Amino acid sequence: MKNRYFDLAAAAERLVGAHLRIIMSTNSFWKPNITTAGRVVRALIGVVLGIAAWFQHTEHPILAVVLALLALFTFYEAWRGWCLGRACGIKTRI
């Protein structure tokens, strides 16, 4: 019976350790990871996406909504100094 208890305790310890590793890696995922130049580029991309959304809103409203959401997300990246691609490990130039 003692062996079973220790096996459960070890399993719980492994589970807690795995959970802590996930939390620690998630914290580093959200850290700012682009320079000022990257922020400016993302802000300009957001402006272009916003203008494209405006021009599409009468003929293709669904496309306009998608473009507007992408523009908002790109503005968030610029404001936060964070890039989703870089956070996922994709190498970007800026």
N, C-alpha and C positions, 0 to 999 in steps of 0.2 A: 504494500500500500504506500510506503514512503517513496518508492521509486516513481510511482504514478504522480504523486504530489510534486516532486522535483521536476518531473517532465512538464507538468502544467505550468509550474513557476518559470521554467526556462523558456517555454513557449510564450508566456506572457511578457517576459523580459525581451525576447526577440521582437515581439509585436510592438512594444513601446519604443524600442530602439529604432525600428523601421519607421514608426510614426514620427519620431523626432527628426530622423534624417529627411523625411519628406518636408516637414515644416522648415527645416534649415535650408533645404534646396529651394523651396518656394520663396523664402525671404530673399535669396540672392537673385531669383528670377525677376523680381520687381524693382531691383536697383537700377538707377539711371545708368545707361550704357552707351550714350552717344554724346558727341562734342557739340559745341555751339554751331559749327558748320552743319552738322547733321540735323540739328533742331531747325535751322533756317530752311534747309532743303525740305524737311517734312512739312513745315508751315507753308511753303510755296506749293507743295503737292496738294495740301489741304485746300488752298485757295483755288487751284486749278480744278480740283474735284468739285468744289462748291459752285464754281462758274458753270462747269459741265452739267451739274444737277439743275441749275437754274434754267439752262437752255433746253433741257430735256423734260421739264415738268409739265408741259402742255401735251406733247405728243406721246411721251413714254413715262407716265407717272411712277410706275414701279421702278424703272431704271433710275429715275430721279431720286427716289427715296433711298435706293441702294447707294447711289453716288453720294448723297448727303450724309448717310451714315458712315461711309468710308471717309468722307471729309472730316466729320466730327472725330472719328477715331484717330486720324492722322494729326489733327490739331491736338488731341490728347497726348499723342506721342511727342509732339514738339514741345508742348507745355511741360510735360513730365520729364523730358530728356531720356525717354525710354523707347526702345524699338523692339517690337514683337519678334521680328526676324532674328535680331541679334540675341534676344533672350532665349530663343529656341536653338541657338548655335549656328545660325546662317551667317556667313561672313558678308559684310556690306562694305562698300567703298567709303561711305561717309557716315 
